């Protein structure tokens, strides 16, 4: 079978029309968020290949009216022709006039394929062609294939073909019951399996959003098994789930970010193709698949304050937390060092942690900026931002803005001073951890069998930091005190928000709203993070 049997010509906004090769045994995932034109793209692919294609819609019906072959062969043929005709129409992206009939066809095809196999074996036996009968029997029975598929997909249900050609289910030793009584996810898995297993050989199977109604633990083994059972077909799978392509390493991935409309039709798409041979580091694969063209790796976790505020400051980036500074550096280097994904710009942001100017410049050359803050709280509780929040509260309540600001900031010095030695020790701990990590031996050091000596005068380190701390207190340098030390570990934040009349959650939410509502607040943060801003905005 020639590859040219299938066509996938995609007009793009940046690369002109690209011709995506499709051949039997291959899988292409089309990955993108809601509203980027995936449904339109799937409909376009179907119309280009309608003579050889089967389309399984995202808005498919997942329930059955019964469990039997309730249509004739002639009616089935007529219904299939009607469905193929409507699937060419643009409205088929959101409307299905044959949703009920599609489920009936799925059940018909499953039962009919089971019967055809049985008749082929019986006919060969009746003709005394026992070798031929053996050959037919080696072909796995469709319902046996369905049951194997369900078992592999963590669904504890068996399907049985009963009398009067009705399909029943059995679960954990239960009595037989109609497949119409299966759960939503069980029915969806059965329908997808039946549709794909009974598709004509050498077909293009277009599957929209297979993850609907299915748990993560089900959909991945379900699809992987179907791909392997139908290597005679080509699959195009449209999905929101960035992990599905990772579970099938042999697949290609078309990343769709947006589309451009011309009147009522999509003119072209902003899309990139990742082919199976592209050596993307495993640790950042899912980050790339779910990202915009610019990725900003930051410290912290997905639920941390870091990703929330940086996403608002740099909305054109996908902001992805990586835990610590070492992981941020590895992620940036992983993308920049992968030739096949040159269309992504990767940047990193880490805490400066007392790095020297030379070290900071070296990081910048590698696409990694460092902040002069101990933690992200320094952004939320910057004095300028406290003042902005105080003004907002004043506008809403009529309270005096200056009084609110004074109430919020008057105790900062005394609150921080109470924790002098612990805050200094915590900062020293962070700095020393970085020095230790930077001094760890490489494999070359180990093979040289030399001696590794790490020695720190902890008292000297601490006393130097305490002296620096006391100078900041003496000069009432509140801005640097808030930036340099882990203020969340003190009463500082509680007393700031209490002075304004908010909780910590309300205050931090107010800061994020300021960034959304006021361009000058966003610009203030961009100026505060100027080295990073220059890299991202060129």
N, C-alpha and C positions, 0 to 999 in steps of 0.2 A: 504494500500500500504506500503510495507516494505522499510525502508530507504536504504537497500542494492541494490535497483534497480538502483540507481545512484552511480557512482564511481568518485572520485576525488583524485587520488593518486599522490602526488606531491613530487618529489625528491628534497631535499634541501641540501645546502652545509654545514649547521650547525647542523641539527636535523635528518638527514637521511630522509627516505621517511615518509611523514605524510599523513594520511588518513583523508581527510576533509569530515565530514558527511554532506549529502545533503538530505533534505526531503521536501515534498510538503508544500508550504506556507512559505518557507524560502528564504531569499535573501542573496547572497554573493557578495560583491563588491570586485573586484580585482583592486587595486590602485597602480599606479606607473608611473614614468616619461617615456618619450620616450627612447627606446633603452634598457629597462630592461628585455625584453622578454615576455611582456604581450600577444602579438599576437600569439607567439609560444605556450604559456601556454593555451590560449583559444582554439587553434587548437587541442592541446593534450587532453583537456577536452572533446571536441566534439568527437574525435575518440574513447575515452573510453566509450562514452555514445550514440553513433550515432543511435542506435535503438530507443531511446526515446528522442532525442534532436532536437531542432530547432535552427539554428544559424543565427543571424542577423549581417552581417558583418559591420566593420567600414568603409570600402571603398565601401559601398552600393551606387547604383544609386538612386538619389532622384528626378528624373524627369520621367514623363510618356509620351509615344508617343500618347496615347489616353485615354479615360475614360470609356472604355467598356470591357466586357468579350470577348476578341479577340482570345481566344484559346478554343479548345474543351476539354472535360473531359479526353479523352484518351491522348491527347497531354499534358495536365497538368500532368497526372500521369507519363508519360515518362520523361518530363522535370524535375520533382521532383527527379526521380531516378538518372538522370544524374547529377543534382546538388549535391545530397547526395554523389555520387561517387567522384566528384571533390573536395568536401569539406574535403575529407579524405587526399587529396594530400597536401604536404607541401607548394606548391606554392600558395595555396588558402589564405595564410596569406597576400599576397600582390597583387594577381591577381584574377580576377573573370571573367570567360568565359561566365557567365550567368547573368550579371548584368541587362540587359534589361528584360530577362525572369523573374527574381525575382520580379520586380515591376508589371509585368503582372499577376504573380501568386497572389500577394497581393491583387490586384483589383478583380481578379477572386474569391478568397476565401471570400472576404468581401461581394460581390454581391451574391455569391452562398449561404453563410450562412444566409443572409437575406431571400433568396428565400426558403431555407429549412424550416426556421421557419414559413414562410407564408404558405407553403404547409402542414406542420404538423397541423397547426390550421385549415386550410380549410378541410383537410381529416377528422379530428375529427368532424367538424361541419357537413360535408356530411354524416358521419356515425351516426349522431345524438348522438355523445358522447360529450355532452356539457361540462361536468366536465373535460374531458381530454383536450378539446379545451381551457378551462380556465387555466389549468395547463401549456399548451404550451404558452399561451399568457402572463403568468407571467414571462417567460424568456425574459429578455430585448432584444429587437431587436438590432442586431449588429450595424446598422447605428445610432440608438438612443444612443447606448453606445459610439460610436465615437463622436457624437455631445456633449454628456455630458463631455467626456474626453477633447475635444477641449475647451469647455467653462471653465472647471476647470483649464485648462492650459493657460488661458488668451489669447486664440486665438479666435477672434470674427468671426468665420466662421461656417456655417452649411452645412452639406453634405446631398444631396438629391438624391434618386434613381429615375431617370426619365424614359421616354419611351425608348424602345429598350435596356433596362438594361444598361443605361449609368449613370455615377455618375457626378453630378453637385455640384457647391458650390454657396452659397449665403452669402453676407457679408454686414452687416449694411443696410439691405433693398434693396440691389442691385438686378439687374436682374440675373437670373441663368447664370453661366459660367462654362466651363469645369474645372475639378479639375487639369488638366494639366496646367492651368493658375495660380494656387496658387503660393505663394512665396516659396522660397527655404525652409525656416523653417516650413511653413504650410504643405508643401508636406512631409517633413521628419517626422513631428509629425503624420500626417495621416498614413504614411507607417508603422511607429513603432506601432501605435495603432492597425492598421488592422492586422499586422503580429501577434501581441501578443493575441489579442482578438479572432482570428480564429485558434489559435494553438490547437491541440488535447489536451484533458484533460490529466493530470498527465504527462506532458512533462517537459523536462529540456530546458529552454530557455536561450541561450547564446547570450548576447547582447553586442556588441563591441562599445565603445565610443558613447553612445547615445547623448552626448552633441554636436556632430557635427551639425553645421547649426542651432542650437537652442539656444536662449537666456536663461540666467540663470533663469529668471522669468517663463520660460515655462517648461524647462526640469524637474525641481524638482516636481511640481504638476503632470506633465504627468506621470512620473515613479511611484510616490507614489500611484496614482489612479490605474494604471495598476497592481501594486503589489496586491492591495486590491481586484481588480476585478478577478484576476487569482490566488487565494490562492490554487487552485488545482495544480499549477505548481511550479517548482523550478526555481529561477532566478540566473544566474551568470552574473554580469555586470562589464565589463572592462572599466575603466575610468581614466582620468587625474584629474578630478575635486574632490578635497578633501572635498568639501562641500556636495556632493551628499549622502555619507554615513551618514552624520550628520542629514540630513533631514529625514532619515528613521531609527529611533533609534533601531528598532528590527533586523536590519541587522548585519551580520558578515562582517569583513573586512580583506582581505588578502593583507598585505603590501608587495609589490615586489620591492626590491631595485636594484637587479642586477641578471645576470645569467652567468653561466660558459659554454663556448663552448668547444666541443670536435670535432675537424674537422668541419663539416658543420652542426652539430646538437647541440642543447642545452643539456648539461649534467645535470645541476641542477640549482636551483634558491636560492638566498638569500631572504628569505621571513618569515614573522611572521603573525600569525592569531590572530585577536582581536575578541573575541566572544561577543554576545550581553550582557552577564552578567558582562562583565568587567566594573567596575565603574570608568571610566575616567572622571575627572572633566571637565564640559562643557567648561570652559574658555580656556582649552588647547587642546581640542579634535582635532581641525583643525591643530594645530601646530604639533601634534604627527603624524597625518595621512600623512602630507606632508614632514616628516622629515627623516633625516638619523638616524643612530643608536645613534649618539651623537647630543645633542641639546644644543646650547649656547644661553641663554636668555640675552639680553642686554637692556639697556635703550634706549629711542629714538623711532622714528617711522620708518615705512618701507622705507620711502624715505630719511631718515637721513643718515649722514656720518657714523654713528656707524656701521650699519649692513654691509655697503659696505667694510669697511676696515677690520672688524673682520672676514668676510667671506673669505677674501684673506689670512689673517694670519692663520686661522684655517679651511682649505678647507675640512677637514673630518667631520666638524660639520655643522648642519643646524643652521644658525644664525637667531634668531627671536626676533625682537624688542618688548618690552612689556610696553613702555611708561615711567614708573618711577621705582625707586628702590623697592618700595613696591610690585608692580606687578611682577617684576623680582623674588623677594623672594617667592611670592605665586606660581608662575609658577613652579619653581624648587621644592618646597615642594609638590606641587600637583602631580608631576610625581614620585618623590621619595617615596611618601606615597601611591602610587597606586600599589598594589601587582601584578595586572594583566599585567602591562607593565614593568616588570623588565628588559626586553631586551633593554630598552632605558636608556642611561646615560644622565642626565640633569645637566647642570652647569649654573651658573649665573655670570654676571659681572656688578658691580655697581660702582658709584663714591664713593670715601672714605668719602667725606664730613666731614672731621675732626673727624672721628671716632677714638676711642682709640685703642691701640694695642690689648687689650682684646676683644673688639667688633669685630675687624677685624679677629682675630683667631676664634672667635665663628662662624662668617659667613663662614669661610673656612671649618669648620667641617661640615657645612650644604651644602657644594658644591658651595658656592658663594664667588667669589674673588672681591676685591675692588681695584680700580685704584687710584693712587695719583694725579689725574687730576680733574680739575673743569669740563672739557668737552672733547670730542673727538678731538677737534682742537689741543690739546696738543700733540697728536700723529702725526697729519699731519704737525704741525709747530715746531716739535722738532728741536733743532739746528743741530743735526747730519743729519736729513733728509733735512733741508734747504741746507746744504752743499752738499749733494748727488744730489739734484736737480740742484744746481748751477754747479756742475761738468758735469751733463748731457747737460745742456745748453751750457757750454763751449765747450764740445766735438762736439756739433752740429754747433755752430756758430763761434768758434774760439776766443770768448771773454775770457778774463782772469778770471779764476775760482775764484781767491782770491778777485778780484774787485767785481764780481757778489755777492759773499757772503757778503762782506763788505757793498755793497749797500743795500742788503736785511735786514741786521741786525743793521745797524748803528743808526736807529731812534727808535728802540724798547723801550729803556729806556725812552726817552722823550715822545713818544706816550702814554705809559702806565701811566707815571707820571701825564699827563694832566687829567686823569680820576681817580685819586687816591681815593677820597672819595666815588665816585659812585661804583667803583669796590669793594672797601672794604665793602660797604653797601650791595652790591649784594651777596657777599660771606657770610656775616653775615645773610642775609635773608635766604639763602639756609640752613645754619647750624641750624638756629632757627626753620625753618619749620620742620626739622627732629626731633628736640627735642620736638616740639609741638605734632607731630604725634605719637611719642613714648610715650607721656604722656596722650594720649586720654584714657578716662575711658573704661573699659571693662563692659560687662553686670553685672559681679559680683560686680564691683565697684558701679554701678548704683543701684543695688538692696540693697546694704549696706547703701544707702542714706547718704553717707558721703559727705564732701565738697571737691571739686576739686579746688586747687589754682595753677595757673600758673603765674609766675612773672619773668620778665626779665629786667635787667638794660641795656637798649638798648645803652645808651651812653657809658657805660663801655665796652660792647661788641664791639662797633664800634671803640673806641679809642684803644683798645688792637689790633685790626686788622690793624688799621692805623699805629701803631707803628711797627708791624711786616712787613708791606708793606715798610715802610721807611727804615728799616734795609736791606731788599732785594735790594732796590734801591741803598743804600749807598755801599753795597758790590758788586753791579753790577751782582747780581745773576739772569741773564736773564732766565736761564733754569727753575727755580722755579716760576718766574713771569709768564712765558708762561703757566706753568702747573696749577698754583693755581687760576688764575682769568679768568673771561669770556672775553677773548681777542677778540672774534668776535664782541663784542659790542664797539670796539674802531677802530682806523685807523691802528692798528698794522698789521693785515693781509693784508690790501690793500697795505701798504708800503713795506711789505716783498715781495709780488709777483711783485710789480712794480719795485723793485730793481733788480729782476731777468729778468724782461721783459715779464711777463706772466699775465694773468687774474687769479682770484681766481679759477675759474672752471678749467682752464688749469693746474694750479699748483697742485690742488688736484687730478686731473686725472693723472698727472705725478707721484705723490706719489704712487698711486695705481698701475701704470705700473711698478714702481721700485719693488714693492712687487712681482709682477708676474714674472718679468725678472731676478731679482737678489735674490738668496737664502739667501745671507748675510743680505739683508734688512729684509726679513721675519724673520730670526733668531734674528736680532736686536730687532724687535718688540716682539718676543716671550720672549727674555731675559727681556725686559722692563716690560712685563706682566707675570713675572716668576711664581707667585703663581697660576695663571690661567693655564699657560702652563703645570705646573707639574700635576695639576688635570686632564687635558684633555689627556695628553700623558702618564700619569701614571709614 
